[in-house]
């Protein structure tokens, strides 16, 4: 009987230690789903886990040889998985130089995606998935300068390799 109590106690302490470690990654390596001007945006809460993983992936990408594209594609996959989860639960760096012309094209692209989004019934799987596409397009087109920024020493936290790895999907 003592063995079972010991096993449960060991598992509980391991889980608590893991939880504390993960919380360090969230606190030190992520800013959540940051939207310019802190504007309200649909699915911000739903996509929060994907945003956290994406932030860690960006922060530690250079340390672990994860490319920005791998981080962004994992971000999109994670958001789509969260849309499916929401639906199933029935819950409503590299210094890239981008020309002004390319930025204007990107702004037009995202604006057209936002316009299309308004025509999709809110709360549906299609609406959530399109929201994931908008978030993905935004980071793909405007977050280049955020890749591999910040204190790379924080990437040595055990949670960073797990949470940031673009092969670990939600």
C-alpha positions in Angstrom: 0.0 0.0 0.0 2.9 2.4 0.8 4.0 2.0 -2.8 0.7 3.3 -4.2 0.8 6.3 -1.9 4.5 6.9 -2.9 3.6 6.6 -6.6 0.7 9.0 -6.3 2.8 11.5 -4.3 5.6 11.3 -6.9 3.2 11.8 -9.8 1.6 14.7 -8.0 4.9 16.4 -7.3 6.1 15.8 -10.9 2.9 17.2 -12.3 3.1 20.3 -10.0 6.8 20.8 -11.0 5.8 20.5 -14.6 2.9 23.0 -14.1 5.3 25.5 -12.5 7.8 25.1 -15.4 5.1 25.6 -18.0 3.9 28.7 -16.1 7.4 30.1 -16.3 7.3 29.7 -20.1 4.0 31.4 -20.3 5.1 34.3 -18.1 8.6 34.8 -19.5 8.3 33.8 -23.2 4.8 34.8 -24.2 2.6 37.9 -24.5 -0.5 36.0 -25.3 -2.5 36.9 -28.4 -1.2 40.4 -28.9 -3.3 42.4 -31.3 -2.1 45.9 -32.5 -3.5 48.7 -30.4 -4.9 45.9 -28.1 -8.1 45.8 -30.2 -10.8 43.3 -29.3 -10.6 40.4 -31.8 -12.8 37.3 -32.2 -11.3 34.0 -30.8 -8.6 35.8 -28.9 -9.4 33.6 -25.8 -10.0 30.4 -27.9 -6.6 30.8 -29.7 -4.6 31.7 -26.5 -2.9 28.3 -26.2 -1.8 28.5 -29.8 -0.6 32.1 -29.3 1.5 31.0 -26.3 3.1 28.1 -28.2 3.7 30.4 -31.2 5.4 33.0 -29.0 7.7 30.3 -27.4 8.5 28.9 -30.9 9.4 32.4 -32.2 11.4 33.3 -29.1 13.5 30.1 -29.2 13.4 29.3 -32.9 17.0 30.1 -33.5 18.2 28.2 -30.4 16.4 25.0 -31.5 16.6 25.5 -35.3 12.9 25.9 -35.8 12.2 28.2 -38.7 9.8 31.1 -38.6 7.7 29.3 -41.3 7.5 26.1 -39.2 6.4 28.2 -36.2 3.7 30.0 -38.3 2.4 26.8 -39.8 2.2 25.1 -36.4 0.4 28.2 -35.2 -2.2 27.8 -37.9 -2.6 24.1 -37.3 -3.0 24.7 -33.5 -5.6 27.3 -34.1 -7.5 25.0 -36.5 -7.3 22.2 -33.8 -8.7 24.7 -31.2 -11.5 25.5 -33.6 -12.4 21.8 -33.8 -12.1 21.5 -30.0 -14.3 24.5 -29.5 -16.8 23.1 -32.0 -16.8 19.6 -30.4 -17.3 21.1 -27.0 -20.0 23.3 -28.4 -18.4 26.5 -27.0 -19.7 29.5 -28.5 15.4 36.3 -36.4 15.9 37.2 -39.1 15.6 40.8 -40.1 13.3 40.8 -43.1 13.0 44.0 -45.1 9.6 44.4 -46.6 8.9 47.2 -49.0 6.1 49.7 -48.5 4.4 48.2 -51.6 4.5 44.7 -50.1 3.1 46.0 -46.8 0.2 47.7 -48.6 -0.5 44.4 -50.5 -0.4 42.6 -47.1 -2.8 45.1 -45.5 -5.2 44.8 -48.5 -5.0 41.0 -48.3 -5.8 40.9 -44.6 -8.6 43.5 -45.0 -10.2 41.4 -47.7 -10.0 38.4 -45.4 -11.6 40.4 -42.7 -14.4 41.5 -45.1 -15.0 37.8 -46.1 -15.1 36.9 -42.4 -18.0 39.3 -41.8 -20.0 37.2 -44.3 -19.6 33.9 -42.5 -22.1 33.0 -39.8 -20.5 33.8 -36.4 -19.9 31.0 -34.0 -19.6 28.3 -36.7 -16.6 26.1 -37.4 -16.2 27.9 -40.7 -16.1 31.3 -38.9 -13.5 30.0 -36.4 -11.4 28.4 -39.1 -11.4 31.6 -41.2 -10.4 33.5 -38.0 -7.4 31.1 -37.8 -6.5 32.0 -41.4 -6.7 35.8 -40.5 -4.4 35.3 -37.5 -2.0 33.2 -39.6 -1.9 35.7 -42.4 -1.2 38.5 -40.0 1.8 36.9 -38.4 3.0 35.6 -41.7 3.0 39.0 -43.2 3.8 41.3 -40.3 5.6 39.4 -37.5 9.0 38.9 -39.3 10.9 41.2 -36.9 9.6 39.4 -33.8 11.2 36.1 -34.7 14.2 35.1 -32.5 14.0 38.3 -30.4 14.4 38.5 -26.6 16.5 36.7 -24.0 17.7 33.5 -25.6 18.8 32.2 -22.2 15.1 31.7 -21.3 15.0 29.1 -24.1 16.9 26.8 -21.7 13.7 26.4 -19.6 12.6 22.7 -20.1 9.2 23.9 -21.1 10.6 26.0 -24.0 11.7 23.0 -26.1 8.3 21.3 -25.6 5.9 24.2 -25.9 7.8 25.9 -28.8 8.5 22.9 -30.9 6.5 23.4 -34.1 6.0 19.6 -34.4 4.1 19.5 -31.1 0.5 20.4 -32.0 -2.3 21.2 -29.6 
